[in-house]
Amino acid sequence: MSVLQPGSIVTPRQQERRRGAKFFIVALLCVGLALACVTGFFITRFLLWAQCSQFRAFRSGSGSMCPAVCENEHFLVGVDAFAGRAPRRGDVIMFQFDKEENQPLYLKRVAGISGDTVARGPANSILVNGQTLVLPPACGAGNAYGRLASEGLAFEPVKVPEDALFVIGDNLDNSYDSRSFGAVGLDKVRGRALLIYASPNPSRLFCRVQ
């Protein structure tokens, strides 16, 4: 004959609590699995879109590329984005004037590639092969800089040399770019800006850099 020890009797309330604990654990596991699937889906989509696998994080120290990337925004750069192709018109690239590792990095948009002719157009516009350069719409709200000049920077028409790029800042009134320092060699390119992951402006979180 077995003898019941103190505490060995399970009451209906204890059974209900145990069932509730098991249900909570199963539900927690299901939620975790669902989150992992959703996260994996978006990460996969991001990698397919970015077409690169090596990333570095940076903070913008100026507003010269606003509204694509504004001051004090943190963004990801695909450092191997151009391993299989050359930069294209419209890409927002990071580059150095020199190959030295301690040289500052700059963020600008590719306006012209090798063989293109870039010239100043009316009302602070830029012409590429005779066509007005159209910048992409801004992501988020309240991130545009006011116009600082009606005519923009003056520069002579330029034919972009071989293995070089003509780059500009989206904030055309306030950008130090190829209109001042000339074309940038392809060997100076260090990657492509992809995604804003932190910003003083909440509407800008996770904006793609277009």
C-alpha positions in Angstrom: 0.0 0.0 0.0 1.4 3.4 -1.1 1.6 6.2 1.4 0.9 9.7 0.1 3.5 12.2 1.2 2.5 15.8 2.3 2.0 18.0 -0.8 1.7 15.1 -3.2 -2.0 15.6 -3.7 -2.7 17.9 -6.8 -5.8 20.0 -6.4 -7.9 21.1 -9.4 -6.6 24.7 -8.9 -3.0 23.4 -9.2 -3.9 21.4 -12.3 -5.4 24.5 -13.8 -2.3 26.6 -13.0 -0.1 23.9 -14.6 -2.2 23.8 -17.7 -2.1 27.6 -17.9 1.7 27.6 -17.5 2.1 25.0 -20.3 -0.2 27.1 -22.5 1.8 30.3 -21.8 5.1 28.5 -22.7 3.6 27.1 -26.0 2.1 30.5 -26.9 5.5 32.2 -26.1 7.3 29.7 -28.3 4.8 30.3 -31.1 5.1 34.1 -30.9 8.9 33.8 -30.9 8.8 31.5 -34.0 6.5 33.9 -35.8 8.7 36.9 -35.0 11.8 35.0 -36.1 10.0 34.1 -39.4 8.9 37.7 -40.0 12.3 39.1 -39.1 14.0 36.6 -41.4 11.7 37.5 -44.2 12.4 41.2 -44.0 16.2 40.6 -43.6 16.1 38.4 -46.6 14.2 41.0 -48.6 16.6 43.7 -47.5 19.7 41.6 -48.5 18.1 40.8 -51.9 17.4 44.5 -52.5 20.8 45.7 -51.2 22.7 43.0 -53.2 25.5 43.1 -50.7 26.5 41.3 -47.5 29.0 43.6 -45.8 27.7 46.6 -44.0 29.1 49.5 -41.9 27.2 52.1 -39.9 27.8 55.8 -40.1 26.4 59.1 -38.9 25.9 62.1 -41.2 27.7 65.1 -40.0 26.1 67.6 -42.4 23.0 68.4 -44.3 24.6 68.4 -47.8 22.7 65.2 -48.8 19.4 66.2 -47.2 16.6 65.1 -47.8 18.2 61.8 -48.8 20.3 61.6 -45.7 20.0 64.5 -43.2 22.3 65.8 -40.5 22.7 63.5 -37.4 21.0 60.6 -39.1 22.6 57.1 -38.7 22.7 55.0 -41.9 24.0 51.7 -43.2 26.5 51.5 -46.1 27.0 48.4 -48.2 30.7 48.3 -48.5 30.6 45.6 -51.2 27.7 47.0 -53.1 30.0 47.7 -56.2 31.9 44.4 -56.1 29.9 43.2 -59.1 29.0 46.4 -60.8 30.0 50.0 -61.2 28.1 52.9 -59.6 25.1 54.1 -61.6 23.4 57.5 -62.0 21.3 58.1 -58.9 23.3 55.9 -56.5 24.2 57.6 -53.2 27.9 56.6 -52.7 30.5 57.0 -50.0 34.0 57.9 -51.1 37.4 59.2 -50.1 39.6 61.6 -51.9 42.6 59.5 -50.9 43.0 55.8 -50.3 44.5 56.5 -46.8 42.3 54.9 -44.1 42.4 58.0 -41.9 41.0 60.2 -44.6 37.4 61.5 -44.1 34.5 59.9 -46.0 32.0 61.8 -48.1 28.4 61.0 -49.0 27.1 62.2 -52.4 24.8 61.2 -55.2 26.1 60.1 -58.6 24.8 62.6 -61.2 27.0 61.6 -64.1 29.1 58.6 -65.1 32.0 58.2 -67.6 31.2 60.0 -70.9 28.3 62.1 -69.6 28.2 65.8 -70.0 27.1 67.7 -66.8 26.2 71.4 -66.9 24.3 74.0 -64.8 20.7 74.5 -65.8 18.2 77.3 -65.0 16.9 77.9 -61.5 19.6 75.9 -59.7 19.1 72.8 -61.7 21.6 70.4 -63.1 21.6 69.1 -66.7 23.0 65.6 -67.5 23.4 65.1 -71.3 21.0 67.9 -71.8 18.3 66.5 -69.5 17.3 68.0 -66.2 18.4 65.9 -63.2 15.4 64.9 -61.2 16.0 64.0 -57.6 13.9 61.3 -55.9 11.1 62.2 -53.4 12.0 62.5 -49.8 11.1 59.8 -47.3 9.4 61.1 -44.2 8.4 64.6 -43.4 9.9 67.9 -42.4 13.4 67.1 -43.7 13.9 69.7 -46.5 16.4 72.5 -46.3 15.4 76.0 -47.3 16.8 77.4 -50.5 20.0 79.4 -49.9 20.6 80.7 -53.4 18.5 81.2 -56.5 21.1 80.2 -59.0 23.2 77.6 -57.3 26.9 77.1 -57.7 28.4 78.3 -61.0 30.5 75.7 -62.9 31.6 75.1 -66.4 30.0 72.2 -68.4 32.0 69.0 -67.7 32.5 65.8 -69.6 33.0 63.1 -67.0 36.4 61.4 -67.6 36.8 57.6 -68.0 36.6 55.7 -64.7 35.2 58.7 -62.8 31.9 60.0 -61.5 30.4 63.5 -61.2 28.7 63.7 -57.7 26.4 66.2 -56.1 24.7 66.8 -52.8 20.9 66.7 -52.9 20.9 70.0 -50.9 22.1 71.7 -54.0 22.3 75.2 -52.4 24.6 73.9 -49.7 26.9 71.2 -50.9 30.6 70.9 -51.6 30.7 68.5 -54.5 32.0 67.9 -58.1 30.8 71.3 -59.0 33.7 72.6 -56.9 36.3 69.8 -56.7 35.7 67.9 -60.0 35.1 64.3 -60.8 35.7 61.4 -58.3 37.7 58.4 -59.5 36.0 55.0 -59.2 39.0 53.8 -57.1 37.9 56.3 -54.4 34.4 54.7 -53.9 33.9 52.9 -50.6 30.3 51.8 -50.7 26.6 52.7 -51.2 24.3 54.2 -48.7 21.3 51.9 -48.2 19.1 52.5 -45.1 18.5 55.1 -42.3 18.2 53.2 -39.1 18.2 56.1 -36.6 17.1 59.7 -37.0 16.1 62.7 -34.8 13.0 62.7 -37.1 10.8 59.6 -36.2 9.2 59.6 -39.7 12.6 58.9 -41.2 13.3 55.6 -39.4 14.1 52.7 -41.7 13.8 54.9 -44.8 15.7 53.6 -47.8 18.3 55.9 -49.2 17.1 56.4 -52.8 
